[in-house]
Amino acid sequence: MSGVRESVRLATAHGQRRLYLQPTQPRARRFASTAEAKAQAPPSSHLADLESTTTFTSPTPDEKTIDEFKCAGTQRARERKLPGNRYQYHPPKYYRGPLHPVQTPKSSDPTARDFVPGPFSFPRLKHTYDSTIAPDLLAMTYQHTPPGTVAPESQKGTLRQWDGSSPYHKNRPSRGPRGGGSSRLGILERNVDWNNIPEIEAVTINSYAPMSSQNKEYLHVARAVVQAISGAYPEVTTVKHHVIQWGVRKGDKAGAKVTLRGGAAYDFVDKLITLVLPKIKDWPGIKASTGDDSGNLAFGMKPAWMAYFPEIEFNYDMYPPKLMPGCDIFIHTTGTSDRQGRLLMQALGFPFYGKATR
């Protein structure tokens, strides 16, 4: 009996498995909405959206339609724009001092009137200065002052402090030395500190062409040379005083000048150090006695040395050799003495010769 029951159970399970595996008959389905749409649509409905005429044959819009379209666009633009007198910021037109309640924004602010976009590149020499030269200058000029040291009394030639008897003495700069008539920077030299590290502020390139008043070709060549080596449009300089011995009159054109600041100044100094000055075999360096007591140094370039600039070297035939002028290069630094200016220039790679007088 047990064997019969087992056989019945197996047969039942086998039949159910076969029932599940039986394929279903495919049946075509038709949606009522599709059939109804096909029945009601005319045979040429897909051509109903096409225009009967082309744009070449259609008439042009009249002036009234054009004016209405322009007025509608202007009105929509005005609705989206906020009124300028209340919601838009307008920088002040004049700078009225540091104590005025309304201050002008910095030149780096896009809302400033003197805004100049940039910088668009980071000079290689500026990166070297920030990463290497500036820390080295700060370490070499460090002066340790033990805690509790009493500052010495002010000596002759130093700047005097305000006594604070008036509320306007607060945040005022130091007073000038007694006697007047002398420059602060020429007398007082600030120590190199973390917020007073000398760096390049600007570079001025001046090309003097004394024959410009007699022959305009000298002036054209001088302007072309200055513009080529600096990458900036130069301005024409004029004579300020009469010099009868040299045959120079006041107001005569004397040459070209351009001042570079920021990244352009660092790129020009980098070009001098890397490409131009190493090619001059008989160049002794910068004279150590140069300077204006304010950290600004200068040196000259002979006409024969101008060909070492890469902008002139590859196209030297364009410049007449007899009209080629020299130039004077003034490097403005933030140092407060010639000693600090020479220290910065030596760190950048400029050689000096001779004895420094100050």
TORDREN-450355 format. One line per field, with one value per residue (C-alpha): residue in one letter; x, y, z. Coordinates in steps of 0.5 Angstrom, whole numbers, plus 500, padded with zeros to 3 digits. Layout:
# TORDREN-450355
resn: A_...
east: X_...
north: Y_...
up: Z_...
***
This chain:
# TORDREN-450355
resn: M_S_G_V_R_E_S_V_R_L_A_T_A_H_G_Q_R_R_L_Y_L_Q_P_T_Q_P_R_A_R_R_F_A_S_T_A_E_A_K_A_Q_A_P_P_S_S_H_L_A_D_L_E_S_T_T_T_F_T_S_P_T_P_D_E_K_T_I_D_E_F_K_C_A_G_T_Q_R_A_R_E_R_K_L_P_G_N_R_Y_Q_Y_H_P_P_K_Y_Y_R_G_P_L_H_P_V_Q_T_P_K_S_S_D_P_T_A_R_D_F_V_P_G_P_F_S_F_P_R_L_K_H_T_Y_D_S_T_I_A_P_D_L_L_A_M_T_Y_Q_H_T_P_P_G_T_V_A_P_E_S_Q_K_G_T_L_R_Q_W_D_G_S_S_P_Y_H_K_N_R_P_S_R_G_P_R_G_G_G_S_S_R_L_G_I_L_E_R_N_V_D_W_N_N_I_P_E_I_E_A_V_T_I_N_S_Y_A_P_M_S_S_Q_N_K_E_Y_L_H_V_A_R_A_V_V_Q_A_I_S_G_A_Y_P_E_V_T_T_V_K_H_H_V_I_Q_W_G_V_R_K_G_D_K_A_G_A_K_V_T_L_R_G_G_A_A_Y_D_F_V_D_K_L_I_T_L_V_L_P_K_I_K_D_W_P_G_I_K_A_S_T_G_D_D_S_G_N_L_A_F_G_M_K_P_A_W_M_A_Y_F_P_E_I_E_F_N_Y_D_M_Y_P_P_K_L_M_P_G_C_D_I_F_I_H_T_T_G_T_S_D_R_Q_G_R_L_L_M_Q_A_L_G_F_P_F_Y_G_K_A_T_R
east: 500_506_509_502_501_508_507_501_504_510_505_501_507_509_503_503_510_508_502_506_511_505_506_501_498_500_494_494_492_488_487_481_484_489_484_479_484_486_479_477_484_484_489_493_493_501_501_497_502_506_506_503_508_515_519_521_514_512_511_516_513_511_514_508_509_517_516_511_516_522_518_515_523_525_519_521_528_526_521_527_532_532_532_539_538_536_539_545_552_555_562_564_567_572_576_575_580_581_576_570_565_564_570_572_573_580_582_581_574_570_565_571_572_579_578_583_582_587_592_591_598_603_610_616_620_614_613_621_620_614_617_625_627_622_623_631_631_627_632_638_636_632_634_632_630_629_623_623_628_626_626_632_630_629_635_636_633_628_621_617_610_604_603_595_593_588_583_585_592_590_592_596_603_609_611_617_624_625_627_623_626_628_625_623_625_632_633_629_630_625_627_626_620_614_610_616_620_623_620_619_614_615_620_620_624_626_629_632_633_636_635_628_626_630_629_622_625_629_623_619_625_625_618_618_624_621_614_618_622_616_610_606_605_610_608_613_617_619_624_622_628_632_639_643_649_646_641_635_629_623_617_621_620_626_624_619_618_613_612_611_607_605_606_609_615_617_617_621_626_626_628_633_636_635_636_639_645_648_650_653_661_663_658_661_654_650_654_654_653_647_640_636_636_629_631_630_636_637_642_643_643_648_645_649_646_639_640_640_633_629_624_629_634_630_628_634_634_627_631_636_643_644_638_638_637_639_635_635_632_629_627_622_622_619_625_626_634_639_642_635_634_641_640_633_637_643_638_634_641_643_651_654_661_664_664_657_657_650
north: 500_505_503_505_511_514_512_516_522_522_522_528_532_530_532_539_540_539_543_549_548_548_554_559_561_568_573_579_585_591_598_601_608_607_604_609_614_611_611_618_621_623_620_627_630_629_635_640_643_645_652_653_659_659_665_668_669_671_679_683_685_693_698_698_690_691_697_693_688_692_696_689_687_693_693_686_688_693_689_684_690_693_700_703_709_704_697_698_700_706_707_714_719_722_720_724_722_716_719_719_715_713_709_708_700_697_697_689_690_689_695_700_705_704_696_693_685_680_678_672_669_668_670_665_670_672_665_664_671_668_661_663_670_673_668_669_676_676_671_675_681_679_683_679_684_680_681_687_691_699_702_708_715_718_721_727_725_720_721_724_721_725_726_724_731_731_726_727_724_717_713_719_717_720_727_729_731_738_743_741_741_734_727_722_716_719_720_714_707_702_695_689_686_680_686_690_685_689_687_690_695_698_698_704_704_710_711_718_720_727_727_726_734_734_727_724_717_717_717_712_707_709_708_701_698_700_697_691_690_692_689_696_702_707_715_720_724_732_736_741_746_749_747_752_748_742_745_743_747_746_742_738_731_727_719_714_712_706_704_696_694_687_681_685_688_681_678_684_683_675_676_681_676_670_672_679_681_674_675_682_679_686_688_689_690_695_700_700_707_708_709_715_714_711_704_705_703_704_702_703_699_701_701_695_691_692_686_681_682_676_681_685_679_675_681_685_687_691_696_701_700_707_709_704_708_705_705_707_702_704_699_701_697_698_698_704_705_703_698_694_695_692_687_685_686_681_676_676_675_682_683_689_692_698_701_703_709_708
up: 500_502_495_491_495_493_486_486_489_484_478_481_482_475_472_475_473_466_466_468_462_457_452_452_445_442_442_438_442_439_443_442_442_436_432_433_432_425_423_424_421_414_410_409_416_417_412_415_419_413_410_404_402_403_407_400_398_405_405_410_417_417_421_426_428_428_433_437_438_440_445_448_449_452_457_459_460_464_469_470_472_479_479_480_484_490_489_485_488_485_488_490_484_489_495_500_505_510_515_510_512_505_502_495_494_492_485_485_486_480_482_483_477_476_476_472_470_472_473_468_469_475_474_475_478_483_485_486_491_495_496_497_496_501_507_506_506_513_516_514_516_523_529_536_541_548_552_556_553_553_547_546_546_540_537_532_525_527_526_532_535_537_544_544_546_541_538_531_533_533_527_525_521_525_525_520_523_526_521_515_508_508_506_511_507_506_514_517_514_517_519_515_518_516_513_510_506_500_493_486_485_478_473_468_461_458_452_450_443_443_435_435_434_428_425_427_425_431_435_431_432_440_441_437_441_448_446_443_449_454_451_453_449_451_452_448_453_452_454_460_460_455_454_449_449_447_442_446_447_452_449_444_443_447_447_449_456_459_466_468_474_477_473_467_472_474_467_465_470_469_462_464_469_465_457_456_462_461_454_455_456_458_463_470_473_477_480_488_489_485_488_490_498_497_495_487_483_476_470_463_457_451_444_442_448_445_440_446_448_444_441_437_436_432_427_428_421_422_426_423_427_426_429_435_441_448_454_462_466_473_478_484_490_497_500_505_503_498_502_502_495_493_498_494_487_489_491_485_481_479_480_483_483_486_493_496_499_503
***
